[in-house]
Amino acid sequence: MNLNILGYFIYLFITGIIIVRVGRICYDNGNIFVAALIPDHEDLCQKANQILLVGYYLLNLGYCAMTLISWEKILSLHQLVEVIALKSAIIVGTIAIMHYINIFVLTKYIQKLI
């Protein structure tokens, strides 16, 4: 049995769940945050947050799929767990960094408009 194929499925399943859950949480809480930055424009805030969510999904799911190219041949179950843990940790770290950069850019951009 090819452990790389099994690893791909496990990795995509784990990271897919993480990406969708984090995206949903950020979307729900982002509506409140963006609405506080741009008062009296709830429709604009809702649309901006939806665009951010779609971009988030496309970027992260695409990045996960692209990382599959760089996997080395997995020879043991120990190596399979190690590779999945490392690649998943990189995705979680990337999501966290992107979230804080997004908050920073939005805050600075809105402050310039006000």
C-alpha positions as CSV (number, residue, x, y, z in Angstrom):
1,M,0.0,0.0,0.0
2,N,1.3,3.4,-0.9
3,L,1.5,5.5,2.3
4,N,1.7,8.8,0.3
5,I,-1.8,8.4,-1.0
6,L,-3.1,7.6,2.5
7,G,-1.2,10.6,3.8
8,Y,-2.6,12.9,1.2
9,F,-6.2,12.0,2.1
10,I,-5.6,12.3,5.8
11,Y,-3.8,15.6,5.4
12,L,-6.4,17.1,3.1
13,F,-9.2,16.0,5.4
14,I,-7.5,17.4,8.5
15,T,-6.5,20.7,6.9
16,G,-9.8,21.0,5.2
17,I,-11.7,20.8,8.5
18,I,-9.3,23.3,10.1
19,I,-9.6,25.8,7.2
20,V,-13.4,25.6,7.0
21,R,-13.8,25.9,10.8
22,V,-11.4,28.8,11.2
23,G,-12.9,30.6,8.1
24,R,-16.4,30.3,9.5
25,I,-15.3,31.6,13.0
26,C,-13.4,34.5,11.4
27,Y,-16.3,35.3,9.1
28,D,-18.9,35.3,12.0
29,N,-16.6,37.5,14.2
30,G,-15.4,39.5,11.3
31,N,-18.8,40.9,10.6
32,I,-18.8,42.5,14.0
33,F,-15.3,43.8,13.6
34,V,-15.8,45.3,10.1
35,A,-19.1,46.8,11.1
36,A,-17.4,48.6,14.0
37,L,-14.8,50.0,11.6
38,I,-17.4,51.1,9.0
39,P,-20.5,52.1,10.9
40,D,-23.8,52.7,9.0
41,H,-22.8,50.5,6.1
42,E,-23.8,47.0,7.1
43,D,-24.5,45.8,3.6
44,L,-21.0,46.9,2.5
45,C,-19.5,45.2,5.6
46,Q,-21.3,42.0,4.8
47,K,-20.1,41.9,1.2
48,A,-16.5,42.8,2.1
49,N,-16.5,40.0,4.7
50,Q,-17.9,37.5,2.2
51,I,-15.1,38.4,-0.3
52,L,-12.5,38.0,2.4
53,L,-14.0,34.5,3.2
54,V,-13.9,33.4,-0.4
55,G,-10.3,34.7,-0.8
56,Y,-9.3,32.9,2.4
57,Y,-10.8,29.6,1.3
58,L,-9.2,29.8,-2.2
59,L,-5.8,30.8,-0.9
60,N,-5.6,28.2,1.9
61,L,-7.1,25.3,0.1
62,G,-5.0,26.0,-2.9
63,Y,-1.9,26.2,-0.7
64,C,-2.7,22.9,0.9
65,A,-3.1,21.2,-2.5
66,M,0.1,22.7,-3.8
67,T,2.1,21.4,-0.8
68,L,1.4,17.9,-1.8
69,I,3.9,18.3,-4.6
70,S,6.8,18.7,-2.2
71,W,6.2,15.5,-0.1
72,E,8.9,13.0,-0.1
73,K,8.2,9.2,-0.3
74,I,6.7,8.0,2.9
75,L,8.1,4.6,4.0
76,S,6.7,4.0,7.5
77,L,3.7,4.9,9.6
78,H,6.0,6.9,11.9
79,Q,7.1,9.0,9.0
80,L,3.5,9.4,7.9
81,V,2.4,10.8,11.2
82,E,5.5,13.1,11.3
83,V,4.8,14.5,7.8
84,I,1.1,15.1,8.4
85,A,1.8,16.8,11.8
86,L,4.5,19.0,10.3
87,K,2.5,20.0,7.2
88,S,-0.7,20.6,9.3
89,A,1.3,22.8,11.7
90,I,2.6,24.9,8.9
91,I,-0.9,25.4,7.6
92,V,-2.2,26.5,11.1
93,G,0.8,28.9,11.4
94,T,0.1,30.3,8.0
95,I,-3.5,30.8,8.8
96,A,-2.6,32.6,12.1
97,I,-0.1,34.9,10.3
98,M,-2.6,35.7,7.5
99,H,-5.3,36.5,10.0
100,Y,-3.2,39.0,11.9
101,I,-1.9,40.6,8.7
102,N,-5.5,40.9,7.5
103,I,-6.6,42.6,10.7
104,F,-3.6,45.0,10.6
105,V,-4.2,46.0,7.0
106,L,-7.9,46.5,7.4
107,T,-7.4,48.6,10.5
108,K,-4.8,50.8,8.9
109,Y,-6.8,51.2,5.7
110,I,-10.0,52.1,7.6
111,Q,-8.1,54.6,9.8
112,K,-6.9,56.4,6.6
113,L,-10.5,56.7,5.4
114,I,-11.8,58.2,8.6
